[in-house]
């Protein structure tokens, strides 16, 4: 069986993103975390799943 060489590692990318978010939010209160999430969602132009 021939194994294709991966040019993109989605699992590695997801772990890096998760670690970055964890570092940015580790000492936040619940209110600060809500504000962080709202800021990120309003800044982002990508449509979320279920949005039209």
Protein Blocks (a to p, Z undefined) as FASTA:
>chain_A
ZZdddfbdfklmmmmmmmmmmmmmmmpcfklmmmmmmmmmmmpmcdcehiZZ
